[in-house]
Amino acid sequence: MSALAVLERLIAQPTVAGRSNEVLIDELAERLEALGARVQIVASTREDARNLHAVLGPADAEGGILFAAHSDVVDVEGQPWTRDPFALEVDGGRAFGRGSTDMKGFIAAVLSALEARGEGFVARLRRPVHIAISSDEELGCKGVGPLLDVLAQLPVTPAWALVGEPTELRVIDRHKGKAAARVRLRGLAAHSSVPADGVNAVAHAGVLITRLLSLAGELRAGPRDEAFRAPYSTVGIGPVEGGVAVNIVPDHCRVDVELRTVPEVDPEELMGRVRALAAEVQGTMNAEHDGCAVTVEPLSSYPGLAPAAGDMREWAAPLTDLLGGEDWGAADFGTEAGLYARALSIPVVVCGPGSMRDAHRADESVALEQLEGAETMIARLCDGLTAPV
C-alpha cells in the first residue's frame, strides 16, 4: 500500500490530543505484526490513550534505528477548514487533512516503506528496526513517559533515533526546550474607594511581569546558539486574566508563562528562577495581608535537543547522502527528540516530510513529493540494516 493510501486511513482516525487513540494504535499494531514485528502496546498517562513499541529483526543486535512519531493531532475546532479535516483529499500535488504534516505523513511513510520491502525482509535484517509511537505529544509531550521507560529497559538500545517531525526533509540536530507554568496570585478584595483595605492581585501580577521581562532581557546575553532564529532563551507571558469589576480591588489574577530555552539551558532550572520571582511577590503581598498567596502550577516541560557528542554522521550518513546536503540545522519548535536522547543516551535527529508552517492550521497539508521522499529515505535506511555488520 502506498504512503498516500496509508495516510488516508490514518487521517480518518481523529486522534485529537487528549482524546482516545486506541483504535489507531490497534490498527498500527495489527499492520506491524503482519510484517513480523514484535509489538508491545504500552500504557500512556491517560486511561484511554496508548503508546506503541515495535521491533523488526534481531532485537539483541547492536546498530539498530529507532523511528519515532506521535499519534495525536491538534484540534480543528474554531478553524476555517474548507474540506473535511478527517478525510484525505488530494489537490494540486498536496494531500490535505489533519495530521497530514504533523505527523501522520511520517508514520504513513514508515509503514509503506516497510510493507514494500516484501516477504523475507525481516529475515534479512542484520540490525533491528524499532518503531515508537507516542500519545499526547501536542499537550506538551505528556504521554511519552511510559514509552520511554519501556525503551530504557531494552537489552540493546538502538544506535540512534530519527524523530519524524516535519522539517521539509532537512536534518535537524538541535531544538529548544520548553517549560510552561500558570501563576495564580490570590489577594484580598475590597471596595475600590478604599484600596488600602485590599491587596491588588493584578497590580502585584504587574510587578511579577516586570521582573519576568527583566529576566528575558538578561537571557538575551546568553547562553546563545546562533543556529536559532532567536539565538537565546526567551520568556513568553500571557494570557493574563484577573479582577471582576473596576470598582473592586481584584483579589485574583492568572499569568501564564512560557520559557523556550537553547539546548545548553535546562528549562526546569530556568523555571526555578520564575518560582523565585513568584516567591518574592508573595512575600510582598503577605506583608500587606498574610492570607495572600502566589502559586506556580506546571503545565508542560521537555528538554531541548543538543547535537550528539561524537560523529553522529557516521550513523546518519545515508540521510545526508540521500537528501543531498551536509548542513544540519536547528528547529525553533520543540519535539520529543530531547526526551529520547535523555532517556536512551543515544544520538537523535529530527527529519520528516512537510513543513511546520503547514501544521496546526486549517487545511493542513503535505506535498506529495515530500511524502514520497520520506518513504524513499526510510526505505534506504532500512535496507542498510540488511547488510553485514
Buried (B, 14 or more C-beta within 10 A) or exposed (E): BBBBEBBBBBBBBBBBBBBBBBEBBEBBBEBBEEBBBEBEBBBBBBEEBBBBBBBBBBBEBEBBBBBBBBBBBBBBEEBEBEBBBBEBBBEEEBBBBBBBBBBBBBBBBBBBBBBBBEEEBBEEBBBBBBBBBBBBBBBBBBBBBBBBEBBEEBEBBBBBBBBBBBBBBBBBBBBBBBBBBBBBBBBBBBEBEEEEEBBBBBBBBBBBBEBBEEBBEEBEEEEBBEBBEBBBBBBEBEEBEBBEEEEEBBBBBBBBBBBBBBBBBBBBEBBEBBBEBBEBBBEBBBEBEEEBEBEBEEBBBBBBBBBBEEEBBEBBEBBBEBBEEEEBBBBEBBBBBBBBBBBBEBBBBBBBBBBBEBBBBBBBBBBBEBBBBBBBBBBBBBBBBBEEE
